[in-house]
Every structure is written in structure tokens, then in C-alpha cells.
């Protein structure tokens, strides 16, 4: 049974590679001669309806909430009055609006006035955006407790701010602050600021960039800056055996250009990064080799090609929220030279390449696959394969499968993969398995019984996990794989930003002694 189960998982990456040879379904632009005569934006509060139709709690919540400003919605529209109607840009606008967690619903309807003009109606419904919360996470014997407060739609302008205090049972308390602005000073620039301070890290992060604003955008560019002091830990059999301090300063900048048809793009990117890494021994706590300090000043050039189309579903990872799914394929390669053109730091070549492909099959089936390869030539060569399969068999049931495999050559001593607990292999102790290569497979049956109470919807899952992480100099051996099984609950907070899903899983190891392990946290396991 175990052998058949593993073979089923390993067939998925092979299917992805073979199916990448199939032609992609055409997504031709719909031509239209209609002119947009008017645009009407209707914004609804968290709880829509007339006041006499709402209960006291819903009325009070609506009064506390600041509804999204009309100009926030308007600036995301990819059309204006007087434009020729472009159906693709209308549906792309819907997808853009649904990327904002503070919006629960985003619908655009087109009414024909006559043979020449149309009227567009944009409807949005807010999510509750101010979320004070307790944080409770557990897995494999470790417990994390904390509290946070997040406003994902500050004063109705679509900006987010986040504060958190989080205590891990084997670490201590870490304090974090984050700010994100999708439209810096009302422009098309995005910005992010992050600060954190705790026993294992001191971090400052700042980013400002111009994204590809929509499918017809030609340019992207930006910079980011990072100062980070991080204690990195290595584990074996669930216990820490070594730690060291990494002091890192990083400055990165890039500019990109896109050309080609709307959803069949080719992209060029020029990037420069400067990273100063200093490794410091922590005395008796450091029981592994300390890497050499180095400065990495790399200029790289990348090229990618993509062909995409889109669909939407529900009850895949979320419950009632519409999930936009990008289908098609994307491939890219980046080649860089450290120490060029400025002769600073190490002198080496760097290369990375990837391919991803997403398919839609009849009866609401989806297959996603990806492969990537990266190398600093003399070290840190990494091959990664991944695949996910979803079958939305009915409104009440979805099958989900995840497969990951990473293999490395000459991985730096301070880096490793870990499995166990909430890190991928439920039913085992946290970080029980660690190494420089790993395999992980997860099978879940997700049930959505439509049980709802006070805007919280309950779901359940059954799961089987399999995986292992091999230590350095260990060979891959199928006999090493560990297995676990169990069940869990999912709680969808329907009015929270992004329809937050909390998980609670109970797992038991199959081919190893040990009792039940409980894991819980935010979001689906994969």
C-alpha cells in the first residue's frame, strides 16, 4: 500500500513535464465597438442591506467601519468613460479588485443602452478591516502565543498597518511592525516597510517599486533595502545542535520591460544586487563550520516568456470567497556575474531558471507544476520540483494533493530544510527531520458542509502525509520515508480580510512510535 501511494504522488511531476508539450488554449481578445457611456460605482459596507434588515451587532460594526473610498475603487479601473469596451480589461479589473483583502466582493456588470453605448456598474462589498487578535500556533510540541492588531484598509484608503508581539516556547518574544501602501502618495508605486526585533533577529526592510500595473504595462522598476541580524539554527532529530549569527546588509534594484500580446508576454529584466554577509560564531553554541564572510555584488540579466488565461473557483483553499486561478505556462532564465562591472567582493557566475505550468481539466480539476534550478556554480546548487492537484468534486468536497522535492549540491552549512509538525509532516515533532534534500507529499480531502454561525463557517479535512529530509552525505532512500494520517478542522472567518482560514489538525505517525501531535495556525496547510 505504501509503495502504491508513493508512486501515485511521483506520477504528478512527470505528468506536468509531459503535459507541458500540449498546446495552450487560445485566449483571444473579444473585439467590441461599444463605447462606455457611464461608470457607476456602488460601495457596500461590511454588512449590506437596509438598517432595519440588520441586527444590532451588524449595525454597530458598520458604524465602526470606514467604507472604502470611491477613488480607491476608481483608480483600479482599467477603463474610463469614452473608451471602447474591452471585455478582457473589464474581467482583469475584477481580478485586480479581488486581490485586495479588504474587499470581499468585486463584481462588474455591463448594461447595453443601445447599439453604440454601454453602462458599466461596479459593485464592491467591504470586509471588516480592523482585526485585533490572539495568535495561537502549535506543532510537534512547540507552542507560539501572541497578539496582533491589523488595519488592512486604513481610513478607507486601502493601506495596511500591522503590529504584533509573538512568543515562541523555545525562542522568546519577537515584536514586529509592517506598513504596506499599494498606491504611494496616490501614485502607481507600491511601498512596504517592515521592522522586527526579537531573540533571533533584528530586521529593517524598505521597498519602493513600480509594478507592471496591468497586462498592457511595458515597464517595471524598483529598489529595496534590508538590514538584518539573524541567528540561524540547525536541527537534528527535533533538537537544535548548532547556531550562528548572520549579519546582512542588502541593496537591490531592477528594471524590466515587457513586450508581446496582452497575455502572451516576453519580459526582460536587468538587476543589480549588493549583499554584505558576515558570519559570526556564537562560541559553544556553534557546532558547525562557519562560512566565510563575503560581499556579493551581482549584475544579472533575465528573460521570461509566458502565456496565460484565467478562471475562477470557490472551495479550493477558501470557502465563499472567489479564487482567481491563473492558467498557462511561464518560463524564465537569469544569468548573473558577481564582481561585474564593479570589481567588488566575490567573483563568480550565478544562474537560475524555472518553468511552471497550470492546467484546467473537465469537472473542475486543476493541475499546477513547477521546476526550478539555481546555482552559484561552486556552491548552493538547488533543484526544486513541485506540483499541486485540486479536484473540486462538488460544492461540499475538494481533493487536494501537494508534492515537493528539493535536492541540493554543496549547500552552505548554515542552511537546511526541516520537516515535522507544522513544517510539512503532521503527526511528528517539530523540526524532527532536517537535511539538505527532502521529499514531501500531502493528500487532503477537504469538506465544506456549509455550517455557518456568526459569520464563521466550519470545514473539516482528512489527510495523509509522507516525507523525509536527508542529512548531508546521506543518500536518498525510499525506505526512509515517514507517513502520518489524521483529521482536522477549518474555520473560515467570512468577514475577516481575505476571508481568513484557521486550521486545527490532529495527526498520528504511521511507521514510527509516538502519540498524537496537534498543529494549528492560519491558512491551509498548502
C-alpha positions as a printed NumPy array, in Angstrom:
array([[  0.   ,   0.   ,   0.   ],
       [  2.8  ,   2.425,   0.857],
       [  4.532,   1.738,  -2.441],
       [  1.376,   2.368,  -4.467],
       [  0.676,   5.515,  -2.503],
       [  4.139,   6.927,  -3.2  ],
       [  4.009,   6.031,  -6.874],
       [  0.756,   7.945,  -7.242],
       [  2.434,  11.064,  -5.878],
       [  5.555,  10.718,  -8.005],
       [  3.482,  10.445, -11.19 ],
       [  2.247,  14.021, -10.784],
       [  5.536,  15.869, -11.569],
       [  6.044,  13.545, -14.553],
       [  2.57 ,  14.352, -15.822],
       [  3.352,  18.054, -15.566],
       [  6.52 ,  17.722, -17.618],
       [  4.83 ,  15.631, -20.319],
       [  1.754,  17.828, -20.48 ],
       [  3.883,  20.955, -20.923],
       [  4.23 ,  19.821, -24.524],
       [  0.49 ,  20.28 , -25.09 ],
       [ -0.719,  23.46 , -26.81 ],
       [ -2.236,  26.138, -24.622],
       [ -5.853,  27.055, -25.264],
       [ -6.111,  30.363, -27.115],
       [ -7.429,  33.352, -25.187],
       [ -8.206,  35.775, -27.977],
       [ -9.3  ,  39.306, -27.171],
       [-13.005,  39.973, -27.66 ],
       [-13.459,  42.797, -30.142],
       [-16.16 ,  45.358, -29.364],
       [-17.492,  48.536, -30.939],
       [-19.445,  49.659, -27.873],
       [-18.492,  52.931, -26.187],
       [-18.566,  53.276, -22.382],
       [-21.201,  55.942, -21.74 ],
       [-21.086,  55.931, -17.913],
       [-19.461,  54.186, -14.948],
       [-21.348,  53.779, -11.678],
       [-19.505,  52.625,  -8.559],
       [-21.588,  51.203,  -5.716],
       [-19.733,  50.508,  -2.477],
       [-21.337,  48.41 ,   0.234],
       [-20.387,  48.231,   3.898],
       [-19.315,  45.022,   5.638],
       [-22.923,  44.027,   6.258],
       [-25.022,  45.113,   3.262],
       [-28.708,  45.813,   3.481],
       [-31.121,  48.351,   4.909],
       [-30.701,  49.249,   8.606],
       [-33.995,  47.594,   9.544],
       [-32.724,  44.345,   7.967],
       [-29.575,  44.18 ,  10.14 ],
       [-29.205,  43.059,  13.739],
       [-27.639,  45.214,  16.439],
       [-24.133,  43.765,  16.101],
       [-24.138,  44.249,  12.319],
       [-25.352,  47.842,  12.631],
       [-22.667,  48.602,  15.235],
       [-19.929,  47.007,  13.091],
       [-20.973,  49.059,  10.065],
       [-20.806,  52.267,  12.1  ],
       [-17.291,  51.458,  13.333],
       [-16.011,  50.552,   9.88 ],
       [-14.779,  53.168,   7.417],
       [-16.047,  52.155,   4.   ],
       [-13.533,  52.077,   1.137],
       [-13.244,  55.465,  -0.568],
       [-14.73 ,  55.663,  -4.048],
       [-11.488,  56.966,  -5.502],
       [ -9.696,  53.843,  -4.221],
       [-12.003,  51.73 ,  -6.379],
       [-11.947,  54.184,  -9.278],
       [ -8.154,  54.288,  -9.563],
       [ -8.041,  50.497, -10.061],
       [-10.377,  50.565, -13.062],
       [ -8.651,  49.821, -16.355],
       [-11.225,  51.769, -18.366],
       [-12.731,  55.264, -18.375],
       [-15.796,  56.916, -19.852],
       [-15.392,  57.258, -23.615],
       [-13.249,  54.119, -24.023],
       [-14.187,  51.376, -26.437],
       [-15.465,  48.451, -24.36 ],
       [-12.738,  45.833, -23.826],
       [-14.135,  42.738, -22.093],
       [-10.676,  41.456, -21.16 ],
       [ -9.871,  44.657, -19.285],
       [-13.222,  44.513, -17.506],
       [-12.552,  40.985, -16.222],
       [ -8.95 ,  41.921, -15.401],
       [-10.274,  44.822, -13.316],
       [-12.446,  42.376, -11.357],
       [ -9.383,  40.255, -10.654],
       [ -7.407,  43.321,  -9.583],
       [-10.087,  44.364,  -7.114],
       [-10.31 ,  40.845,  -5.674],
       [ -6.59 ,  40.898,  -4.837],
       [ -7.353,  43.408,  -2.078],
       [ -8.11 ,  41.6  ,   1.174],
       [-10.313,  44.474,   2.36 ],
       [-12.83 ,  43.717,  -0.421],
       [-14.997,  40.645,  -0.073],
       [-16.931,  41.003,  -3.318],
       [-15.998,  42.739,  -6.569],
       [-18.448,  42.429,  -9.456],
       [-18.679,  44.418, -12.69 ],
       [-21.839,  44.353, -14.786],
       [-22.314,  45.755, -18.294],
       [-25.699,  47.091, -19.408],
       [-26.318,  47.796, -23.079],
       [-28.015,  51.161, -23.645],
       [-28.334,  50.917, -27.407],
       [-26.317,  49.651, -30.366],
       [-23.498,  52.096, -29.589],
       [-23.247,  52.702, -25.842],
       [-22.972,  50.644, -22.65 ],
       [-23.225,  51.483, -18.976],
       [-20.804,  49.825, -16.531],
       [-21.768,  49.148, -12.906],
       [-19.042,  48.324, -10.375],
       [-20.162,  46.738,  -7.111],
       [-17.858,  46.145,  -4.143],
       [-18.505,  44.889,  -0.645],
       [-16.044,  45.575,   2.165],
       [-14.555,  43.094,   4.591],
       [-14.088,  44.007,   8.238],
       [-10.613,  45.526,   8.221],
       [ -9.628,  46.212,  11.858],
       [ -8.565,  42.89 ,  13.341],
       [ -7.268,  42.671,  16.916],
       [ -6.441,  39.03 ,  17.523],
       [ -4.706,  36.47 ,  19.643],
       [ -2.131,  34.283,  17.909],
       [ -2.053,  30.619,  18.869],
       [  0.118,  28.269,  16.819],
       [  1.327,  24.811,  17.663],
       [  3.003,  21.88 ,  16.027],
       [  5.052,  18.934,  17.179],
       [  5.354,  20.047,  20.794],
       [  6.115,  23.725,  20.166],
       [  3.667,  26.48 ,  21.054],
       [  3.522,  30.062,  19.837],
       [  1.371,  32.643,  21.613],
       [  0.932,  36.28 ,  20.774],
       [ -1.334,  39.177,  19.987],
       [ -1.628,  41.458,  16.993],
       [ -3.671,  44.277,  15.579],
       [ -4.041,  44.921,  11.867],
       [ -5.863,  47.564,   9.87 ],
       [ -5.939,  46.443,   6.242],
       [ -7.884,  49.457,   4.926],
       [ -6.544,  52.446,   6.845],
       [ -9.172,  55.237,   6.871],
       [-10.703,  53.617,   3.77 ],
       [ -7.65 ,  54.327,   1.587],
       [ -6.523,  50.721,   1.058],
       [ -3.286,  50.992,   3.039],
       [ -2.424,  48.462,   5.75 ],
       [ -0.588,  48.665,   9.063],
       [  0.262,  45.747,  11.365],
       [  1.637,  45.347,  14.919],
       [  2.493,  42.019,  16.541],
       [  4.012,  40.563,  19.678],
       [  4.729,  36.833,  19.374],
       [  6.275,  34.406,  21.869],
       [  7.653,  31.028,  20.787],
       [  8.152,  28.481,  23.515],
       [ 11.756,  27.718,  22.51 ],
       [ 12.739,  31.232,  21.425],
       [ 11.156,  34.131,  23.315],
       [  9.191,  37.195,  22.258],
       [  9.536,  38.949,  18.91 ],
       [  7.949,  42.337,  18.147],
       [  7.02 ,  43.248,  14.573],
       [  5.643,  46.222,  12.643],
       [  4.701,  46.371,   8.957],
       [  3.223,  49.02 ,   6.673],
       [  2.109,  48.497,   3.083],
       [  0.876,  51.124,   0.621],
       [ -0.321,  49.825,  -2.783],
       [ -0.502,  53.42 ,  -4.1  ],
       [  2.296,  55.514,  -2.603],
       [  1.082,  59.147,  -2.358],
       [ -1.706,  58.221,  -4.777],
       [  0.752,  57.114,  -7.494],
       [  1.178,  53.711,  -9.147],
       [  4.214,  52.977,  -6.957],
       [  3.957,  50.36 ,  -4.22 ],
       [  5.868,  50.609,  -0.961],
       [  6.483,  48.361,   2.028],
       [  8.172,  48.945,   5.386],
       [  8.97 ,  46.255,   7.921],
       [ 10.61 ,  46.202,  11.372],
       [ 11.1  ,  43.301,  13.759],
       [ 13.053,  42.751,  16.949],
       [ 13.466,  39.577,  18.963],
       [ 15.867,  36.962,  20.332],
       [ 16.642,  35.599,  16.86 ],
       [ 16.518,  38.655,  14.631],
       [ 16.729,  42.429,  14.267],
       [ 15.361,  43.469,  10.879],
       [ 14.678,  46.642,   8.914],
       [ 13.19 ,  46.426,   5.421],
       [ 12.123,  49.122,   2.939],
       [ 10.869,  48.673,  -0.621],
       [  9.577,  51.065,  -3.288],
       [  8.757,  49.826,  -6.777],
       [  6.636,  50.388,  -9.852],
       [  4.987,  47.078, -10.795],
       [  3.608,  46.042, -14.132],
       [  0.399,  47.928, -13.399],
       [ -1.739,  45.766, -15.671],
       [ -1.444,  43.386, -18.624],
       [ -0.551,  46.103, -21.164],
       [  2.114,  47.772, -18.993],
       [  5.58 ,  47.996, -20.529],
       [  7.861,  48.891, -17.624],
       [  8.617,  47.904, -14.053],
       [ 11.39 ,  49.121, -11.748],
       [ 12.166,  49.451,  -8.078],
       [ 14.61 ,  49.214,  -5.186],
       [ 14.637,  47.503,  -1.809],
       [ 16.888,  47.805,   1.214],
       [ 17.451,  45.298,   4.041],
       [ 19.446,  45.306,   7.267],
       [ 19.147,  42.014,   9.119],
       [ 20.9  ,  40.38 ,  12.071],
       [ 19.65 ,  36.8  ,  12.271],
       [ 20.591,  33.854,  14.451],
       [ 20.382,  30.793,  12.208],
       [ 19.779,  27.414,  13.808],
       [ 20.397,  23.848,  12.627],
       [ 18.337,  20.876,  13.84 ],
       [ 18.677,  17.129,  14.086],
       [ 16.028,  14.769,  15.431],
       [ 13.933,  17.738,  16.504],
       [ 16.7  ,  19.321,  18.603],
       [ 18.956,  22.265,  17.861],
       [ 22.594,  21.252,  17.556],
       [ 24.167,  24.458,  16.254],
       [ 23.553,  28.17 ,  15.781],
       [ 25.447,  31.139,  14.375],
       [ 24.847,  34.828,  13.741],
       [ 24.42 ,  36.193,  10.218],
       [ 24.734,  39.965,   9.808],
       [ 23.454,  41.011,   6.419],
       [ 23.033,  44.282,   4.518],
       [ 21.349,  44.157,   1.135],
       [ 20.515,  46.706,  -1.565],
       [ 18.748,  45.578,  -4.745],
       [ 17.468,  47.409,  -7.785],
       [ 15.963,  46.26 , -11.049],
       [ 14.246,  47.467, -14.206],
       [ 12.11 ,  45.344, -16.5  ],
       [ 10.468,  45.678, -19.906],
       [  7.556,  43.639, -21.312],
       [  6.5  ,  43.183, -24.931],
       [  4.194,  40.948, -26.922],
       [  0.471,  40.214, -26.9  ],
       [ -1.588,  41.005, -23.827],
       [ -1.478,  37.576, -22.202],
       [  1.454,  36.186, -24.176],
       [  4.284,  38.315, -22.863],
       [  8.032,  38.243, -23.123],
       [  9.905,  40.083, -20.391],
       [ 13.466,  41.355, -19.988],
       [ 14.925,  42.332, -16.621],
       [ 18.21 ,  43.949, -15.623],
       [ 19.06 ,  43.635, -11.928],
       [ 21.854,  44.676,  -9.607],
       [ 22.256,  43.465,  -6.035],
       [ 24.799,  44.273,  -3.327],
       [ 24.847,  41.957,  -0.306],
       [ 27.335,  42.121,   2.555],
       [ 27.232,  38.908,   4.642],
       [ 29.156,  38.429,   7.885],
       [ 29.013,  35.125,   9.776],
       [ 29.843,  35.152,  13.489],
       [ 30.426,  32.155,  15.757],
       [ 28.417,  32.062,  18.992],
       [ 31.011,  30.124,  20.972],
       [ 29.945,  26.783,  22.381],
       [ 26.532,  27.115,  20.679],
       [ 28.191,  26.918,  17.238],
       [ 28.941,  23.292,  16.351],
       [ 29.044,  23.55 ,  12.574],
       [ 31.534,  25.181,  10.182],
       [ 31.242,  28.977,   9.988],
       [ 31.044,  30.17 ,   6.346],
       [ 33.444,  32.816,   5.129],
       [ 32.321,  36.441,   5.116],
       [ 31.642,  37.747,   1.629],
       [ 30.385,  40.651,  -0.428],
       [ 28.13 ,  39.732,  -3.342],
       [ 27.799,  42.465,  -5.981],
       [ 25.998,  40.869,  -8.911],
       [ 24.703,  42.243, -12.186],
       [ 22.224,  39.925, -13.861],
       [ 20.052,  39.777, -16.948],
       [ 16.827,  37.792, -17.1  ],
       [ 14.403,  36.765, -19.808],
       [ 10.998,  35.136, -19.4  ],
       [  8.127,  34.125, -21.637],
       [  4.552,  33.435, -20.58 ],
       [  1.173,  32.505, -21.991],
       [ -1.759,  32.842, -19.638],
       [ -5.504,  32.624, -19.281],
       [ -7.751,  32.833, -16.256],
       [-10.656,  31.184, -14.5  ],
       [-12.267,  31.413, -11.099],
       [-13.448,  28.941,  -8.474],
       [-14.59 ,  28.642,  -4.88 ],
       [-13.942,  25.959,  -2.254],
       [-10.36 ,  25.264,  -3.264],
       [ -8.403,  26.985,  -0.473],
       [-11.146,  29.412,   0.562],
       [-14.813,  28.899,   1.368],
       [-17.177,  31.508,  -0.127],
       [-14.572,  33.926,  -1.48 ],
       [-13.939,  33.771,  -5.234],
       [-10.461,  32.412,  -6.018],
       [ -8.894,  33.634,  -9.256],
       [ -6.756,  30.949, -10.89 ],
       [ -4.037,  31.734, -13.442],
       [ -3.603,  29.02 , -16.057],
       [ -0.939,  28.605, -18.7  ],
       [  2.807,  28.414, -18.675],
       [  5.748,  30.578, -17.762],
       [  9.482,  30.   , -18.245],
       [ 12.495,  32.113, -17.473],
       [ 16.255,  32.218, -17.094],
       [ 18.571,  34.641, -15.302],
       [ 22.353,  34.802, -15.652],
       [ 24.465,  36.992, -13.402],
       [ 28.111,  37.825, -12.785],
       [ 29.302,  38.743,  -9.303],
       [ 32.079,  41.317,  -9.267],
       [ 30.915,  42.877, -12.535],
       [ 31.061,  45.652, -13.639],
       [ 32.33 ,  46.916, -10.264],
       [ 35.17 ,  44.591,  -9.131],
       [ 33.95 ,  44.233,  -5.522],
       [ 33.649,  41.061,  -3.442],
       [ 33.455,  37.55 ,  -4.819],
       [ 33.961,  36.811,  -8.482],
       [ 31.626,  34.113,  -9.787],
       [ 28.77 ,  33.295, -12.131],
       [ 25.197,  32.801, -10.932],
       [ 22.397,  31.149, -12.885],
       [ 18.742,  30.363, -12.26 ],
       [ 15.979,  29.007, -14.446],
       [ 12.395,  27.908, -13.944],
       [  9.307,  26.6  , -15.669],
       [  5.741,  26.496, -14.354],
       [  2.578,  25.22 , -15.946],
       [ -1.057,  25.266, -14.793],
       [ -3.8  ,  23.201, -16.417],
       [ -7.568,  23.052, -16.205],
       [ -9.307,  19.745, -16.858],
       [-13.021,  18.878, -17.064],
       [-15.112,  18.665, -13.907],
       [-13.278,  21.411, -12.013],
       [ -9.85 ,  19.756, -11.942],
       [ -6.631,  21.776, -11.799],
       [ -3.003,  20.713, -12.01 ],
       [ -0.081,  23.008, -11.186],
       [  3.547,  22.073, -11.697],
       [  6.872,  23.81 , -11.45 ],
       [ 10.592,  23.153, -11.697],
       [ 13.475,  25.461, -10.873],
       [ 17.251,  25.256, -10.846],
       [ 19.676,  27.756,  -9.336],
       [ 23.399,  27.725,  -8.685],
       [ 26.298,  29.853,  -7.553],
       [ 28.414,  27.351,  -9.531],
       [ 30.819,  26.447,  -6.728],
       [ 28.044,  26.14 ,  -4.072],
       [ 24.332,  26.43 ,  -3.369],
       [ 23.127,  24.449,  -6.359],
       [ 19.443,  23.68 ,  -5.832],
       [ 16.948,  21.691,  -7.881],
       [ 13.289,  22.135,  -6.878],
       [ 10.228,  20.293,  -8.174],
       [  6.669,  20.931,  -7.054],
       [  3.143,  20.011,  -8.053],
       [ -0.372,  20.558,  -6.753],
       [ -3.603,  18.932,  -7.888],
       [ -7.136,  20.036,  -6.964],
       [-10.426,  18.414,  -7.826],
       [-13.469,  20.425,  -6.785],
       [-15.664,  17.332,  -6.934],
       [-18.754,  19.033,  -5.52 ],
       [-19.783,  22.131,  -3.622],
       [-19.135,  20.184,  -0.423],
       [-15.885,  18.365,  -1.245],
       [-12.44 ,  19.044,  -2.751],
       [ -9.459,  16.698,  -3.114],
       [ -6.084,  18.436,  -2.759],
       [ -2.624,  16.928,  -3.375],
       [  0.767,  18.563,  -2.853],
       [  4.21 ,  17.214,  -3.797],
       [  7.585,  18.912,  -3.178],
       [ 11.105,  17.684,  -3.804],
       [ 14.305,  19.667,  -3.259],
       [ 17.805,  18.353,  -3.948],
       [ 20.975,  20.348,  -3.357],
       [ 24.68 ,  20.164,  -4.038],
       [ 27.228,  21.974,  -1.84 ],
       [ 24.575,  23.787,   0.185],
       [ 26.061,  26.232,   2.688],
       [ 26.451,  24.697,   6.138],
       [ 24.133,  27.193,   7.833],
       [ 21.166,  26.252,   5.598],
       [ 18.876,  23.241,   5.791],
       [ 15.345,  22.   ,   5.146],
       [ 13.245,  20.894,   8.129],
       [ 10.143,  18.716,   8.324],
       [  7.851,  17.812,  11.181],
       [  4.908,  19.35 ,  12.967],
       [  3.556,  22.356,  11.121],
       [  6.512,  22.491,   8.703],
       [  5.072,  19.863,   6.408],
       [  4.812,  16.456,   8.094],
       [  1.962,  16.463,  10.577],
       [  1.982,  13.845,  13.337],
       [  5.7  ,  14.247,  14.09 ],
       [  7.642,  16.521,  16.392],
       [  8.503,  19.981,  15.098],
       [ 11.755,  20.017,  13.084],
       [ 12.217,  16.289,  13.686],
       [ 13.87 ,  15.814,  10.3  ],
       [ 16.493,  18.151,   8.864],
       [ 18.874,  17.988,   5.931],
       [ 19.97 ,  19.366,   2.577],
       [ 17.404,  17.453,   0.496],
       [ 13.825,  16.468,   1.149],
       [ 10.632,  14.958,  -0.229],
       [  7.125,  15.821,   0.953],
       [  3.688,  14.67 ,  -0.22 ],
       [  0.318,  15.639,   1.242],
       [ -3.129,  14.294,   0.381],
       [ -6.206,  16.066,   1.788],
       [ -9.938,  15.553,   1.471],
       [-11.495,  18.95 ,   2.225],
       [-15.131,  19.026,   3.293],
       [-17.259,  22.178,   3.14 ],
       [-20.566,  21.273,   4.859],
       [-21.972,  24.862,   4.746],
       [-22.214,  25.072,   8.533],
       [-22.135,  28.75 ,   9.465],
       [-22.537,  30.539,  12.79 ],
       [-21.956,  34.272,  13.354],
       [-20.093,  34.628,  10.024],
       [-17.754,  31.729,  10.83 ],
       [-18.031,  28.72 ,   8.528],
       [-16.804,  25.291,   9.596],
       [-14.934,  22.831,   7.395],
       [-13.194,  19.516,   8.024],
       [-10.35 ,  17.578,   6.405],
       [ -8.873,  14.085,   6.322],
       [ -5.177,  13.857,   5.444],
       [ -2.245,  11.577,   4.739],
       [  1.32 ,  12.968,   4.732],
       [  4.58 ,  11.402,   3.623],
       [  8.112,  12.766,   3.618],
       [ 11.636,  12.857,   4.918],
       [ 14.676,  15.15 ,   4.992],
       [ 18.052,  13.527,   4.338],
       [ 21.163,  14.816,   6.096],
       [ 24.346,  15.787,   4.293],
       [ 26.168,  12.811,   2.79 ],
       [ 23.058,  10.618,   3.181],
       [ 21.717,   9.035,   0.011],
       [ 18.067,   9.153,  -0.987],
       [ 16.321,   6.005,   0.183],
       [ 12.612,   5.362,  -0.235],
       [ 12.696,   3.206,   2.893],
       [ 13.412,   6.33 ,   4.966],
       [ 10.053,   7.934,   4.186],
       [  7.796,   8.607,   7.132],
       [  3.995,   8.561,   6.964],
       [  1.244,  10.094,   9.046],
       [ -2.525,  10.419,   8.936],
       [ -5.191,  12.351,  10.734],
       [ -8.079,  14.774,  10.569],
       [ -8.605,  18.464,  11.131],
       [-10.973,  21.393,  11.237],
       [-11.044,  24.605,   9.226],
       [-12.678,  27.818,  10.415],
       [-13.379,  30.469,   7.768],
       [-13.911,  33.958,   9.154],
       [-16.12 ,  35.151,   6.33 ],
       [-15.943,  38.877,   7.117],
       [-12.225,  38.994,   8.01 ],
       [ -9.679,  40.365,   5.499],
       [ -9.183,  37.871,   2.702],
       [-11.678,  35.512,   4.398],
       [ -9.06 ,  34.282,   6.895],
       [ -8.997,  30.496,   7.357],
       [ -7.722,  28.997,  10.635],
       [ -6.67 ,  25.348,  10.845],
       [ -6.573,  22.755,  13.647],
       [ -5.085,  19.353,  12.762],
       [ -4.623,  16.113,  14.737],
       [ -2.001,  13.762,  13.312],
       [ -0.59 ,  10.323,  14.142],
       [  2.669,   8.797,  12.797],
       [  2.115,   5.528,  10.93 ],
       [  5.51 ,   3.823,  10.718],
       [  7.085,   5.244,  13.864],
       [  6.191,   5.075,  17.526],
       [  4.708,   8.178,  19.066],
       [  1.411,   9.683,  20.048],
       [ -0.862,  12.278,  18.545],
       [  0.547,  15.661,  17.574],
       [ -1.626,  18.777,  17.277],
       [ -0.883,  21.585,  14.837],
       [ -2.819,  24.795,  14.417],
       [ -2.286,  28.092,  12.656],
       [ -3.584,  30.398,   9.929],
       [ -4.23 ,  29.355,   6.33 ],
       [ -4.487,  25.982,   4.636],
       [ -1.551,  23.628,   5.159],
       [ -0.781,  24.025,   1.439]])
